[in-house]
Amino acid sequence: MEISINISMEAITYNITPTADGTKVSIAGVLKSINAIDLKSELHKFISKRERLIVDITQISDIDLTGLNALMFTKIKCSLKYSDMTLIADDKHPIMKLLRLTKSEGQFNMQKPVLA
């Protein structure tokens, strides 16, 4: 049985779907400033011990350092719970430029989106 929850905040929407080994969170909109701070506290709710958190950011149209920080802290929280976090984004996603600028390449397990 698959349960899907759709939550909307100003300028950002995310969909939570349980998976066999954890949770998938698909995020759409703009991941900047207060949205990123709000999202960080929401993402932490879906981190379970020794489970996988998949964060699909393919529908994020813009991200700033606050957004990157929210994702980094989520990854750290996953590590503390012996969990794995995977980001889904393509090579042209705005996060890739931020990762290069901050010399943070390799900090995330990256996965390319599956085309339907």
N, C-alpha and C positions, 0 to 999 in steps of 0.2 A: 504494500500500500504506500503510495506516495502522497505526502502532504506538502503543500506549497503555500507559503505566506508571502503576501506582497505588502510592503510597508512604504509609504511615501512621506518624505520630509521635503521641505522647500528645496527645489532644484535637484533633488536626488530621490531615486526610487531603488529599492532593492527587494529581491525575491529570494526567499530561503527555501531550500529543498533538501530534506534529509537524503543521504545516500547510504549505500550498504556499509561504508566504512567511515562515515562522518557527516559532514554538511557541505552543501554548495550554496554560496551566496553570490547572486548575480546583481551587479550594481549598474545603474544607468543614470546619466545626468552629469553634473559638474561636481568634482571632488575637490573643493577649495574651502579654506578657512573654517567657518563654523560648521558647515556640512561635514567636513573631514573630522572635526573634533567629535561631533555627534555620532558619526559612523564608527569611530574608534571604540566608543563605549558599547555600541550595539554589536560590533563584530566579536568583541570579547565574550559575549554571552553564548556564542556558538562554538567555543573552543572546549572540547572535552578531552580528558586524559587519553593519550594514545590513540587518538582518532585523527582523521584527515579533514582539513578545512580547505576547500577550493573556493577561491575568490575570482569570479569572472568579471573583469573590468573592461571587456571589449566595448561596452556601450557607454563608457565614461568618455565624454567629449573633451574635457579639460581637467587637468590636475595640477596643483601647485605643491610647494614643499610641505605644507600642512597635510595634504592628502598622502604624500609619500611617507611622511612621518607616521600617520595613522596606520598605514600598511606595515611599516617597519616595526612599530610597537606590537601590532597584532602578531607578526612573525616571531618576535621575541617571546610573547606570551605563549604562543604555540610551543616553542622550544622548551619553555619552563614546564610544560605539561607533557613533554615527550610526544608531541603531536607534529604532524607535517602540515605545512601550508603551501599551497600551489596557487600562483597567479596565472590567470588565462588572459593573454594579450598578444596581439601580433607585433611584428617588428616595427611598424609605423605608429604604434600607439604613443600618445604624449608622454607616458611614463618612461619610455625608453630614453628620451632626451634627458629627463631628470636623473635617471640612473647613471647615464654617462657623465653629466655635469657634476654630480656629487660623488663620482667614482664608486658607485654602489652596485656596479654590475656583479652578478654572481651572488647577491644577497638573497635572492628569491629563487625558488624552484619555479621556472617559467614553463608554460605550456601554450602552444599556439591553438587558437580556436579551431574547432571542427566545423568545416563548412557543410551546411545542410544540403 
